[in-house]
Amino acid sequence: MKIAGIVLIVAGFAALLYGGFTYTTHKKAVDLGPVQIEKTEHHSVPLPPLLGVVAIIGGGALFYLGAKEGR
Protein backbone atom coordinates (compact mmCIF):
# COMPACT_ATOMS: atom_id res chain seq x y z
CA MET A 1 0.00 0.00 0.00
CA LYS A 2 2.97 2.29 0.52
CA ILE A 3 3.86 2.18 -3.18
CA ALA A 4 0.27 2.98 -4.23
CA GLY A 5 0.30 5.90 -1.79
CA ILE A 6 3.53 7.28 -3.26
CA VAL A 7 2.17 6.94 -6.80
CA LEU A 8 -1.01 8.81 -5.84
CA ILE A 9 0.96 11.59 -4.15
CA VAL A 10 3.18 12.06 -7.21
CA ALA A 11 0.16 11.96 -9.54
CA GLY A 12 -1.61 14.54 -7.38
CA PHE A 13 1.35 16.92 -7.52
CA ALA A 14 1.60 16.41 -11.29
CA ALA A 15 -2.11 17.21 -11.68
CA LEU A 16 -1.65 20.41 -9.68
CA LEU A 17 1.46 21.47 -11.61
CA TYR A 18 0.28 20.73 -15.16
CA GLY A 19 -3.47 21.28 -14.77
CA GLY A 20 -4.35 18.75 -17.47
CA PHE A 21 -2.99 16.96 -20.51
CA THR A 22 -3.25 17.20 -24.28
CA TYR A 23 -3.40 14.62 -27.03
CA THR A 24 -3.46 14.69 -30.83
CA THR A 25 -5.72 12.82 -33.25
CA HIS A 26 -5.24 12.36 -37.00
CA LYS A 27 -8.24 12.01 -39.32
CA LYS A 28 -8.51 11.65 -43.08
CA ALA A 29 -10.28 14.73 -44.43
CA VAL A 30 -10.06 13.78 -48.14
CA ASP A 31 -9.35 10.37 -49.68
CA LEU A 32 -9.33 10.54 -53.50
CA GLY A 33 -7.24 7.51 -54.40
CA PRO A 34 -3.61 8.63 -54.47
CA VAL A 35 -4.50 12.04 -53.00
CA GLN A 36 -5.06 11.98 -49.25
CA ILE A 37 -5.36 14.92 -46.90
CA GLU A 38 -5.13 14.42 -43.16
CA LYS A 39 -6.50 16.73 -40.52
CA THR A 40 -4.66 17.00 -37.20
CA GLU A 41 -6.66 18.00 -34.13
CA HIS A 42 -5.24 18.88 -30.73
CA HIS A 43 -7.45 18.14 -27.74
CA SER A 44 -6.90 19.23 -24.16
CA VAL A 45 -8.36 17.63 -21.06
CA PRO A 46 -8.28 19.93 -18.02
CA LEU A 47 -7.91 18.41 -14.55
CA PRO A 48 -9.50 20.31 -11.69
CA PRO A 49 -7.18 21.26 -8.83
CA LEU A 50 -9.51 19.49 -6.40
CA LEU A 51 -8.63 16.19 -8.09
CA GLY A 52 -4.94 16.78 -7.36
CA VAL A 53 -5.63 17.65 -3.73
CA VAL A 54 -7.81 14.56 -3.27
CA ALA A 55 -5.10 12.36 -4.82
CA ILE A 56 -2.47 13.80 -2.48
CA ILE A 57 -4.66 13.29 0.60
CA GLY A 58 -5.64 9.76 -0.48
CA GLY A 59 -2.03 8.89 -1.22
CA GLY A 60 -0.96 10.21 2.17
CA ALA A 61 -3.61 8.08 3.85
CA LEU A 62 -2.52 4.97 1.95
CA PHE A 63 1.11 5.65 2.77
CA TYR A 64 0.32 6.14 6.46
CA LEU A 65 -1.79 2.96 6.65
CA GLY A 66 0.87 1.00 4.80
CA ALA A 67 3.55 2.19 7.21
CA LYS A 68 1.31 1.37 10.16
CA GLU A 69 0.77 -2.23 8.95
CA GLY A 70 4.51 -2.82 8.63
CA ARG A 71 5.07 -2.41 12.37
Sequence and secondary structure as in RCSB ss.txt:
>XXXX:A:sequence
MKIAGIVLIVAGFAALLYGGFTYTTHKKAVDLGPVQIEKTEHHSVPLPPLLGVVAIIGGGALFYLGAKEGR
>XXXX:A:secstr
 HHHHHHHHHHHHHHHHH EEEEEEEEEEEEETTEEEEEEEEEEEE  HHHHHHHHHHHHHHHHHHHHHT 
